[in-house]
């Protein structure tokens, strides 16, 4: 996918995340080659162009916890 491509994205999380799903509009702003053992592909950078503020805050919280629901972080 070339830089500048606009994507309609639906993000779905397991129910334990409070944020079960949301939709957003994003644009590809970066595209780099990416190599791993026995695999070659691309790594993309996205710019969120349209997302509800409540969903942005929840996504930010989820990413700051390393992908773990807050209930699991606070109650190991």
N, C-alpha and C positions, 0 to 999 in steps of 0.2 A: 504494500500500500504506500503510495507516495505521500510526502509531506504536504500538508494542506488539506488532506482528505478529512471530511467531516463524518463522524460516526454517531449513530443513535445507539446508546448502550443501555442494557438492562443489567444491573448488578443484583445478584441474588445471594443471600446469606442464610445459613441455618437459623432456625427459629430462636435459638438461645442468644442471638445477637441484638434483640430488640428491633434492629433495622433488618427487616426480612427481605425487602427488595426496594429498588428505586430506579428511576430512569434519568438519563442525562444526555446532553449533547456535548461531544468533545471533538477536538481537532488534533490531528497528528502534527506535532511541532518538531519532533526529533526522530531519526531513524538511524540506528547504528548496527553494524554487524556484531553478532554475539556468538562466541564459540564456547562449547563445553565438550567434555570428552564424548566422542562419537556423535556430536550433534552440532550443526551450524544453522543459524537463523538470524532473525533480527530482533532488536530490542527497541521498543517504541516509547516516545515521550508524548503524553497527552496533555492538552490544555482543556480543562472543563469550561465550556462556554455557557452552559445553562444547567443549573442544578438548584433545587430549593435549598434555602439556608439551613433548615432543620436537617435535611439529608446530608449536607456538607459538614455540619457539626458532628453528626453521628459517625460519618465516614472518617473524619479527622480523629475522633476518639478511638475508633476501631484500629486505625493504623498506628496510633501512638501506643497501643497495648500489644503490639506485635501480632495482631490477628486473633487474640484471645478475647472472648466475651468478658466484660467487666466483672460479671458474677464469678468467673473462674479465677480472675486475678485477685479479687478481694477475699475469696474463700478457697485456698488451695487444698 
